[in-house]
Amino acid sequence: VTDPTPGPAGNLPKLLDDAYAAQVDLDVAARHLWRLHHEAERSRSGAAGAGRRAHPRRVLVAVLAAGLLAVASGGALAADPGLLPGDALYGVKRGVERVQLLLPRSDESEARLHLRLAQARLAEARRAAEDRPEVLARLFDEAVRAVRHAEAVGGPKLAAQVAQVKARADQDIAQLAPQLQQHVPRAVADGPSAPPGATEPVPARPAGDGPVAALAAPPTAMPSPVRLATAAPRMPAETATATVPTLTDPEPDPGSETPGPEPGVSGR
Amino acid sequence: VYFPDEVAHGVRSGDPDAVGQVYVHLADRLLSYLVAQVGDRATAEDLLEATFIELLRKGHTIRGGPAAMKVWLFRAAHYNVLDHVRRTRRRCEDLVDDIAVLDVQDPTPGPADRAEAAEVVQRVRSAMRRLSTDQQRVLVLRYVSGLSAPEVAEVLGKTDGAVRSLQHRGERSLARILGDDPTVSVPTQPASQDHQ
């Protein structure tokens, strides 16, 4: 059947779009994406374990994953400070976060998400302080990056929340300074063996009043773990000890090189 | 094309990150179709998840690039809807014949947040329920999910001509029903155009 009076289809398409267009909620998307990663993991472990008894660790992971799936949404998983770098599901958690970052539909929601991720990294750092201090520098670095991004896109509307997270970061870095400084020098010492392309000079100590005064820097000046470590000397005098000269020395050895960010920061 | 060839390649090799990329690009459109079909958002979200799990597991069987993958996804979602309706109908056949009567309508308001706009949305949905199931599917896939007529034909397993005919008749019926409604402004004789 052809219409004898062809013309514009009117606002029918818009009416239908208004009536049916749906957007996936962030938490739902996170749950789905976590499930995808879990399925992939299960598939891989199933293939690897075919024909032999499942490794107890795999079983534990499967049980843990099933429990998480039952009780927690992906959003909750993404915010779970219990999963730390090195844990079996940490990569899944970070994978969910990475895709979450692609989903926000406004600057404000993107800024809020980055703030949430910064808080997640700080929470992980607090939990990792005793058992895995070697991951602290990386976690603080990622927290700083996330706060900076939130500050850049959030605008004045989120200034209060940004300041709150900054203050928390200040506090955490000050409290964990001993553990932080204990492990960063090793990375610095490993610097010369790092590939030339992954090296960068230790920056001069920036001026500032607090441990994360570097946050006030433009967001384009993303800190590496070492840059974050150089902020340590700017901590309150009672916590910023001189036990790590490599970090506290504002004039780095001109011949020295320091490693860039560790690979696998994204959790994979 | 909504995502690059590399992503399609990743899907075929079972990479969950690649499937996640496809999810980011197509989940909204798929969810719109699923909500329109099953009427219940929570069920639609479950079907959406099942559809992407299928993509992860069976992506290696898809021949072609992103365009073929998109059609494959909508087709998988369509079959998931059919399965769901079949299961629900079986459970409820002693109570009601018409499953559409039983389905819970999406309680969340659409994009319109004003009461007046929300009322128009309800009237459009009500008018759509008076069309045949195939007409509803074609109109939603064309105008909400943004598929071309040939893509819709592939998804529904029909010929291009059948899809165009369903679209044209559906538009005419919908315009007539809504044209009788003074609160909705639509032309009474909409032209069926190829909404590519």
HADDOCK unambig.tbl for C-alpha pairs under 7 A between the chains (distance, minus, plus):
assign (segid A and resid 3 and name CA) (segid B and resid 191 and name CA) 6.11 0.50 0.50
assign (segid A and resid 6 and name CA) (segid B and resid 191 and name CA) 4.81 0.50 0.50
assign (segid A and resid 7 and name CA) (segid B and resid 191 and name CA) 5.35 0.50 0.50
assign (segid A and resid 8 and name CA) (segid B and resid 190 and name CA) 6.77 0.50 0.50
assign (segid A and resid 8 and name CA) (segid B and resid 191 and name CA) 6.09 0.50 0.50
assign (segid A and resid 9 and name CA) (segid B and resid 190 and name CA) 4.82 0.50 0.50
assign (segid A and resid 9 and name CA) (segid B and resid 191 and name CA) 5.06 0.50 0.50
assign (segid A and resid 9 and name CA) (segid B and resid 192 and name CA) 6.58 0.50 0.50
assign (segid A and resid 9 and name CA) (segid B and resid 193 and name CA) 6.84 0.50 0.50
assign (segid A and resid 10 and name CA) (segid B and resid 186 and name CA) 6.18 0.50 0.50
assign (segid A and resid 10 and name CA) (segid B and resid 187 and name CA) 6.03 0.50 0.50
assign (segid A and resid 10 and name CA) (segid B and resid 190 and name CA) 6.35 0.50 0.50
assign (segid A and resid 11 and name CA) (segid B and resid 186 and name CA) 6.10 0.50 0.50
assign (segid A and resid 12 and name CA) (segid B and resid 186 and name CA) 6.63 0.50 0.50
assign (segid A and resid 13 and name CA) (segid B and resid 143 and name CA) 5.39 0.50 0.50
assign (segid A and resid 16 and name CA) (segid B and resid 143 and name CA) 6.71 0.50 0.50
assign (segid A and resid 16 and name CA) (segid B and resid 144 and name CA) 6.59 0.50 0.50
assign (segid A and resid 17 and name CA) (segid B and resid 143 and name CA) 6.53 0.50 0.50
assign (segid A and resid 17 and name CA) (segid B and resid 144 and name CA) 5.01 0.50 0.50
assign (segid A and resid 18 and name CA) (segid B and resid 110 and name CA) 6.41 0.50 0.50
assign (segid A and resid 18 and name CA) (segid B and resid 111 and name CA) 6.11 0.50 0.50
assign (segid A and resid 18 and name CA) (segid B and resid 121 and name CA) 6.62 0.50 0.50
assign (segid A and resid 19 and name CA) (segid B and resid 110 and name CA) 6.17 0.50 0.50
assign (segid A and resid 19 and name CA) (segid B and resid 121 and name CA) 4.73 0.50 0.50
assign (segid A and resid 19 and name CA) (segid B and resid 124 and name CA) 6.55 0.50 0.50
assign (segid A and resid 19 and name CA) (segid B and resid 125 and name CA) 6.43 0.50 0.50
assign (segid A and resid 20 and name CA) (segid B and resid 32 and name CA) 5.70 0.50 0.50
assign (segid A and resid 20 and name CA) (segid B and resid 36 and name CA) 6.14 0.50 0.50
assign (segid A and resid 20 and name CA) (segid B and resid 144 and name CA) 6.79 0.50 0.50
assign (segid A and resid 21 and name CA) (segid B and resid 32 and name CA) 5.02 0.50 0.50
assign (segid A and resid 21 and name CA) (segid B and resid 144 and name CA) 6.05 0.50 0.50
assign (segid A and resid 22 and name CA) (segid B and resid 28 and name CA) 5.95 0.50 0.50
assign (segid A and resid 22 and name CA) (segid B and resid 31 and name CA) 6.24 0.50 0.50
assign (segid A and resid 22 and name CA) (segid B and resid 32 and name CA) 4.78 0.50 0.50
assign (segid A and resid 23 and name CA) (segid B and resid 28 and name CA) 4.90 0.50 0.50
assign (segid A and resid 24 and name CA) (segid B and resid 27 and name CA) 6.82 0.50 0.50
assign (segid A and resid 24 and name CA) (segid B and resid 28 and name CA) 5.71 0.50 0.50
assign (segid A and resid 32 and name CA) (segid B and resid 49 and name CA) 5.66 0.50 0.50
assign (segid A and resid 33 and name CA) (segid B and resid 20 and name CA) 6.22 0.50 0.50
assign (segid A and resid 36 and name CA) (segid B and resid 16 and name CA) 5.94 0.50 0.50
assign (segid A and resid 36 and name CA) (segid B and resid 53 and name CA) 6.21 0.50 0.50
assign (segid A and resid 37 and name CA) (segid B and resid 16 and name CA) 5.52 0.50 0.50
assign (segid A and resid 40 and name CA) (segid B and resid 16 and name CA) 6.25 0.50 0.50
assign (segid A and resid 99 and name CA) (segid B and resid 20 and name CA) 6.72 0.50 0.50
assign (segid A and resid 103 and name CA) (segid B and resid 24 and name CA) 6.63 0.50 0.50
